[in-house]
């Protein structure tokens, strides 16, 4: 008898309540042109799309388990790290902020925020605590990536605001509540 792989996004906790470290399951590593997505039904990662030549993810991109964003998927997180990890890697992070954004496809506009985080391990404590500590040019580059990434998929991505760690935490709490109501 064959047993299915456990659903990572349903079995892992979204965060450690004591330390406030948030769990992120990486789906697409930094530098990858391949966009992977966790298939909750199959319990594995699937190639979602290949980015156009010249595009690659600027940092690791993943999801927070047991959350539901306004777009119906697990909450998206961009993890500002120096080296790529790999699909399925569990990374403990500190949320430092959020790029609030509107995404339009086929005439429908939804909120599709991008939480921004930094890795946090017992021996690697983050030096950055809030989005305002990230150089503005680096934030413009991240926004430009998401604008171009979405444009290549015939969607419009409009960054509306850059908010700090407190707002990122509120978005996380809402996404946990939305997931628990399913």
N, C-alpha and C positions, 0 to 999 in steps of 0.2 A: 504494500500500500504506500502510495506517495503522499508525503506531507508537504504542504505549502510553506514557503518561507514566511516568517512572521511579518506583518505589516509594520515597518519601522515607524511610520508616521502616526500609527494608532497605538503602539505599545510603549514607546518612549515618552517620558514626561516632558512637557515643554520647558521646564526650568527646575532648578533646585531652589526651593523656597527659602532655605537657610542662607545660602551664599548669593542668591540672585543671579547665578550663572545660568544662561539660557542655552538650551541644546539646539544645535543646528545640524541637520543631515545635509551634507554637501551633495548636490546633484551634478554641478558643472564646475570643474576646477579652473583656476586662474590660467589664462593663456589658451584655453580650448576654443576651437571653432565649433566643436560638436556640443549642442545643447542637449543635455540629458534631462529626463523627468522621471520621477519615481512613479511607477504604476502601482497604485494601492491595491488593485484587484489581483495582480499577478505577484506582487511582493518582490519586484525587481526593478532595476533601472532600464529605461528604454531610450533609444535615440529619438529625440523629439524633432530636431532639425539640424541642418548644417548651416552655419552662418556664412554669409557671402565672403569672398576673398577680401582680406584686409580687416576683417572683424574677428575679435576674440574677446573672451571675457576678461575684464581688467583685474578681477579678484575672484576668489571662490564665491559661488552662488549656491544657495540652498534654501531649505525650508525648516520651519520650527514645527516639531511634532505636535499633534493634538491641538492644532489651530485651524481656523477657517477665516481667510481674508474675504473682503467684499466681493472679490472675483470668483469665489467658490473654491479656490485652491488653498493649500496650506500657506501660511504667511511667508513671503519671500524675504531673504536676508542676503545682503552682500557683505562678505567678511573681508575686511582690509587686512590682508596678510602678505608677507614678503615672498612666500613660495607656495606653489599649488599643493593641494591635498589630492584627494581622489573621490570619485563617486561612491557614496555610501559612508564616507568618513564622518564620524560623529565629532563635532567641534564644540567645545564649551566656549561661549562668547559673552561679552558685555555689550549690550545695546548702547550705542553712543548717539543715535539720532535716526532721523527718517527724512527721505526726500518724498514729500507729498506730491502725488502726480495724478493726472487724469489721463486715461487711455481711451481712445476712440477707435472702434472698428465697426465697419458696416453700419455706420450711423448711430451706434450705441456707445455712450460714454459712461465709464465706471471709474471709481477710484482704484488705483493700482499702485499703492505706496511701495517704496523700497526702503526697508529697514537697513540701517548701516550698523555694523558691529566690528569688534576687534576680538581676536582670540584671547582666551583666558584659561590658563592651566595653573596648577598649584605652584609651578616654578616660573611661569611666564605671566606675570601680572601686567595688564594693559597700562601703557603710559598715557594713552588718550582716554579721557573720560566723557567727552562731549563732542558733538559734531563741530562746534565752533572752534575746536582745536585743530581740525583738519584744514589744510591750506585751501583757500577758495578755488585756486586753479585745479587742484585735484578733484574737488567737488564738481566743477564745470566739466571736467573730462568724464567723470562718472555719468553725469546727466547727458552729455553728448553721446556716450555709448548707448544709453537706453533709448535716446531719441532715434539714433541710427538703426539700432537693433529692431525697434518696433517698425520703423519706416520700411525696412526690408521685408517685413511681414504684412505690409499694407495697413498698418495701424499708426495712429498718431499718439505720441507720448508727450505730455506737457507737464514738466515740473512746475509746481505751483508754490512750493515753500520748502525751506530747509528748517527742520525743527530738531530740538535737542533730545537728550536721553529721557527726560521726563515724558515727553509726548510719545516717544517710541515705546516706553513702558505701558502707557495707556492704550496704545494700539494693540500691543501684545495681550493685555488683559481682555480687551473687547473680542479679539480673535479666539482666545481660549473659551470665553463665554459662548461665542457663536458655535464653536465646535461641540461644546457640551450640551447644547440644545438640539443637536441633530438626533 
